[in-house]
Amino acid sequence: MRCPFCGNMDTQVKDSRPAEDHVAIRRRRFCPACGGRFTTYERVQLRDLVVVKKNGRREDFDRDKLARSIRIALQKRPVDAERVDQMISGIVRRLESLGDTDIPSDRIGEIVMDALARIDPVAYVRFASVYKNFQEVGDFEEFVAELRPVRPEAE
């Protein structure tokens, strides 16, 4: 593994342990050339996924991009970081198990929204506002109205 600080190719693993509910291995590394320390993660990848955008453009699936968008939606929400990591791993496993390597971005968005809806309703609305491209306050109102349970009118 190349040292991110000096580029040395001969780094050493100092510690390995399971991470993210045993779906990844966390390795602490040390560079003897510059003394730098850094962490790497090793995960199982069943297949290389390609995201098919709405305009037809294709790009490699990026787990970090998915994690960033989810973390933005969950910013300042009372959700444990470990729970977020488990959710992201679950989403990636679900995408890999769909059976196809080409996945429409719409499908990814729906899977993320399903996962967020179960964890935090505010994060769900935040993510949906970007995913569904809300343009006006009325878009928010309609979306939130669909989330609220129907209450009988008071007599």
C-alpha positions as CSV (number, residue, x, y, z in Angstrom):
1,M,0.0,0.0,0.0
2,R,1.4,3.4,-1.0
3,C,1.9,5.9,1.7
4,P,-0.5,8.9,1.2
5,F,2.1,11.3,2.7
6,C,5.4,10.5,0.9
7,G,4.4,7.9,-1.8
8,N,6.6,5.1,-0.3
9,M,5.4,1.7,-1.5
10,D,6.7,-0.2,1.5
11,T,4.2,0.5,4.3
12,Q,3.6,-1.9,7.3
13,V,0.4,-3.1,8.9
14,K,0.5,-2.4,12.6
15,D,-3.0,-3.5,13.6
16,S,-6.0,-5.2,11.9
17,R,-9.4,-5.6,13.3
18,P,-13.0,-6.1,12.1
19,A,-15.0,-3.0,11.4
20,E,-18.6,-2.1,10.5
21,D,-20.2,-5.1,12.0
22,H,-17.6,-7.5,10.6
23,V,-18.2,-6.6,7.0
24,A,-14.9,-4.8,6.6
25,I,-11.3,-5.0,8.0
26,R,-9.7,-1.9,9.4
27,R,-6.0,-1.8,9.1
28,R,-3.7,0.8,10.9
29,R,-0.6,1.3,8.7
30,F,2.8,2.9,9.3
31,C,5.3,4.2,6.8
32,P,8.9,3.6,7.9
33,A,10.2,6.2,5.4
34,C,8.3,9.3,6.7
35,G,6.8,8.0,10.0
36,G,3.2,8.6,8.8
37,R,0.3,6.6,10.1
38,F,-3.0,6.0,8.2
39,T,-5.9,3.7,8.2
40,T,-7.2,1.6,5.3
41,Y,-10.4,-0.5,5.0
42,E,-10.8,-3.8,3.2
43,R,-14.3,-4.8,2.0
44,V,-15.8,-7.6,0.0
45,Q,-16.9,-6.4,-3.4
46,L,-19.1,-8.9,-5.3
47,R,-19.1,-7.1,-8.6
48,D,-18.2,-3.8,-10.2
49,L,-21.3,-1.7,-10.4
50,V,-22.1,1.0,-13.0
51,V,-24.6,3.8,-12.3
52,V,-26.8,4.8,-15.3
53,K,-27.8,8.4,-14.8
54,K,-31.1,9.8,-16.0
55,N,-29.5,11.4,-19.0
56,G,-28.0,8.0,-20.0
57,R,-24.5,8.8,-18.9
58,R,-22.7,6.0,-17.1
59,E,-20.2,6.1,-14.3
60,D,-18.6,3.7,-11.9
61,F,-20.4,3.3,-8.6
62,D,-18.7,5.2,-5.8
63,R,-19.4,4.0,-2.3
64,D,-17.8,7.1,-0.9
65,K,-20.2,9.4,-2.9
66,L,-23.1,7.4,-1.6
67,A,-21.9,7.7,2.0
68,R,-21.3,11.5,1.6
69,S,-24.9,12.1,0.4
70,I,-26.3,10.0,3.2
71,R,-24.2,11.7,5.8
72,I,-25.2,15.1,4.5
73,A,-28.9,14.1,4.9
74,L,-28.1,12.9,8.4
75,Q,-26.1,15.9,9.4
76,K,-26.9,17.0,13.0
77,R,-29.4,14.2,13.4
78,P,-29.3,11.8,16.5
79,V,-28.1,8.8,14.5
80,D,-25.1,6.7,15.6
81,A,-22.2,6.7,13.1
82,E,-22.0,2.9,13.4
83,R,-25.6,2.6,12.4
84,V,-25.0,4.8,9.4
85,D,-22.0,2.6,8.3
86,Q,-24.2,-0.5,8.7
87,M,-26.9,1.1,6.6
88,I,-24.4,2.1,3.8
89,S,-23.0,-1.5,3.8
90,G,-26.5,-2.9,3.6
91,I,-27.4,-0.6,0.7
92,V,-24.2,-1.6,-1.2
93,R,-24.9,-5.3,-0.6
94,R,-28.5,-4.9,-1.8
95,L,-27.2,-3.1,-5.0
96,E,-24.7,-5.9,-5.6
97,S,-27.3,-8.6,-5.2
98,L,-29.7,-7.1,-7.7
99,G,-28.1,-9.3,-10.3
100,D,-27.2,-6.6,-12.8
101,T,-24.1,-4.5,-12.9
102,D,-25.8,-1.6,-14.5
103,I,-28.0,0.1,-12.0
104,P,-30.2,3.1,-12.8
105,S,-29.6,6.1,-10.4
106,D,-33.4,6.2,-9.8
107,R,-33.2,2.7,-8.3
108,I,-30.3,3.7,-6.0
109,G,-32.2,6.8,-4.9
110,E,-35.3,4.7,-4.0
111,I,-33.2,2.2,-2.0
112,V,-31.5,5.0,-0.1
113,M,-34.8,6.7,0.6
114,D,-36.3,3.4,1.9
115,A,-33.3,3.0,4.3
116,L,-33.4,6.6,5.5
117,A,-37.2,6.5,6.1
118,R,-36.6,3.6,8.6
119,I,-33.8,5.5,10.4
120,D,-34.8,9.2,10.5
121,P,-37.8,11.0,9.0
122,V,-36.0,14.4,8.8
123,A,-33.0,12.9,6.9
124,Y,-35.5,11.1,4.6
125,V,-37.1,14.4,3.7
126,R,-33.7,16.1,3.3
127,F,-32.5,13.4,0.9
128,A,-35.8,13.3,-1.0
129,S,-35.7,17.1,-1.5
130,V,-32.5,16.7,-3.5
131,Y,-33.3,13.4,-5.1
132,K,-36.8,14.5,-6.2
133,N,-35.4,18.0,-7.1
134,F,-37.9,20.0,-5.1
135,Q,-38.2,23.5,-6.7
136,E,-40.7,25.2,-4.5
137,V,-42.0,25.2,-0.9
138,G,-45.2,23.6,-2.2
139,D,-43.1,20.5,-3.3
140,F,-42.0,20.1,0.3
141,E,-45.5,20.6,1.6
142,E,-47.0,17.9,-0.7
143,F,-44.2,15.4,0.1
144,V,-44.5,15.9,3.9
145,A,-48.3,15.7,3.7
146,E,-48.0,12.3,2.2
147,L,-45.9,11.2,5.2
148,R,-48.3,12.4,7.8
149,P,-51.0,9.9,8.9
150,V,-54.5,10.9,8.2
151,R,-56.3,12.0,11.4
152,P,-60.0,12.0,11.8
153,E,-61.5,15.5,11.9
154,A,-62.4,16.8,15.3
155,E,-66.2,17.3,15.8
